Amino acid sequence: MASSSSKGYRTRLIHAGESGEKGNVPSAPPIVPSATFVMPPAHVDAYTDPSYDWTNHLTGAEEVTEYARHTNPTIRMLEQKVAAAEEAEAAAVFGSGMAAATAVLLHRLRAGDRLVLADVCYVSVSEFAHDTLAGLGVEVVRVDPTDLDAVRAAVRPGTTLVYIESPTNPIMRLTDIAAVAEIARAAGAETVVDSTFATPLATRPLDLGADWVIHSLTKYFSGHGDALGGAVVASAERIRGLWQDSRIRQGGVLSPFDAWLIARGMDTLPIRMAVHEASAFTVARFLEAHPKVTRVMYPGLPSHPQHELARRQMRNMSGMLTFQVEDGAQLARIMARQLRVFQFAVSLGQQRSLLFYIPAEQVGQPPFHLSEHALRGYQAFGGKGLFRVSVGLEDAEDLCDDLAASLAMLP
Ligand SMILES: Cc1ncc(COP(=O)(O)O)c(C=O)c1O
């Protein structure tokens, strides 16, 4: 893991992107909501010169803040914090995780290109690939990324991008990032990893050979369930190209207020992830021992089919897990009424514990674009239906008691 400074990780994360000025300046970084910025005379002098080269301006390399869709001091601070979190050269932030994912896909793919996409991935990415990218003439090939022979066969020369997620939402399947990135590189393709479930506390996809990392900042980075955001992390050169293409032209930018909330949340990311992981172990072990629970899927448990890979690839096992019972639909109806600490809700990675139920037969419906093959993968990890659990920061014993009370009502 590359370290850009002699200071510790938490120190760098907290101070990244902040001014460090010694004057009578605010200790907490301010929110800058301005949509436009007064141009410094030196910049006006520079760009009115006929020889002025606009390249640096349009790729974000120039330090002039002109207009908030291009950049803004609060956005710039968050980008430096996100890059510090991944110990990477650069990051670009967007208005949501989906805006970050689609920014990379639209930036890198053109008609006639091939995208190799994990058979199970965040559902809106799946829908975007099939409904939007395929409509633009991109060939979309789905593959089970745990089957490296299948990945080799799918990533034929001429493939532009390989897009994977680890752990995969919602089935908690892992992908061997180093192995897939090596196959992609050998074929001249770039690898994109959605690392939202893992966070940089667990996994550094760039160190494992990936070219692009996606995060939904809405989740663990923000950590408090009160802001939407997304990030792309990559080399400075890749981010410069993406910046011009996506931020300026597509415009899916983050609001300064949400950027500020996410930056504030990120200061405690390492501390929070330690508690998320410890409590997830407690909840996972409780569920595994419960007579009405038929299966628990948590990378930290030896019962996870890829536990060895998890130990190699995840330094923090995260707070996400799934479990199954015989009649999930009935337990879902009980939980929606009975839970007192957990909230029955989608999303993840925040201080409040969240869970919801996904019936396996419904993910086969056409809008979700899962192939027959993907459905088999879904069922292998998710059975007839699964509860996706985001273990929050409450006391783990209270979480177990809350789950026990609902499970006790299941016949
Ligand atoms: C793995 C993963 N990637 C991307 C996204 C999209 O993020 P957002 O909701 O911030 O657009 C999500 C949202 O749940 C997700 O779980």
Ligand as a Chemical Component Dictionary entry (heavy atoms), coordinates in Angstrom:
data_LIG
# 
_chem_comp.id                   LIG 
_chem_comp.type                 NON-POLYMER 
_chem_comp.pdbx_formal_charge   0 
_chem_comp.three_letter_code    LIG 
# 
loop_
_chem_comp_atom.comp_id 
_chem_comp_atom.atom_id 
_chem_comp_atom.alt_atom_id 
_chem_comp_atom.type_symbol 
_chem_comp_atom.charge 
_chem_comp_atom.model_Cartn_x 
_chem_comp_atom.model_Cartn_y 
_chem_comp_atom.model_Cartn_z 
_chem_comp_atom.pdbx_ordinal 
LIG C1 C1 C 0 -22.558 -1.391 -4.409 1  
LIG C2 C2 C 0 -23.287 -0.156 -4.783 2  
LIG N1 N1 N 0 -22.835 0.594  -5.798 3  
LIG C3 C3 C 0 -23.463 1.726  -6.179 4  
LIG C4 C4 C 0 -24.601 2.144  -5.545 5  
LIG C5 C5 C 0 -25.280 3.407  -5.997 6  
LIG O1 O1 O 0 -25.042 4.408  -5.073 7  
LIG P1 P1 P 0 -26.027 5.698  -4.908 8  
LIG O2 O2 O 0 -27.283 5.189  -4.279 9  
LIG O3 O3 O 0 -25.230 6.618  -4.051 10 
LIG O4 O4 O 0 -26.275 6.220  -6.268 11 
LIG C6 C6 C 0 -25.112 1.410  -4.483 12 
LIG C7 C7 C 0 -26.338 1.832  -3.797 13 
LIG O5 O5 O 0 -26.918 1.099  -3.018 14 
LIG C8 C8 C 0 -24.438 0.225  -4.087 15 
LIG O6 O6 O 0 -24.873 -0.532 -3.075 16 
# 
loop_
_chem_comp_bond.comp_id 
_chem_comp_bond.atom_id_1 
_chem_comp_bond.atom_id_2 
_chem_comp_bond.value_order 
_chem_comp_bond.pdbx_ordinal 
LIG C1 C2 SING 1  
LIG C2 N1 SING 2  
LIG C2 C8 DOUB 3  
LIG N1 C3 DOUB 4  
LIG C3 C4 SING 5  
LIG C4 C5 SING 6  
LIG C4 C6 DOUB 7  
LIG C5 O1 SING 8  
LIG O1 P1 SING 9  
LIG P1 O2 DOUB 10 
LIG P1 O3 SING 11 
LIG P1 O4 SING 12 
LIG C6 C7 SING 13 
LIG C6 C8 SING 14 
LIG C7 O5 DOUB 15 
LIG C8 O6 SING 16 
# 
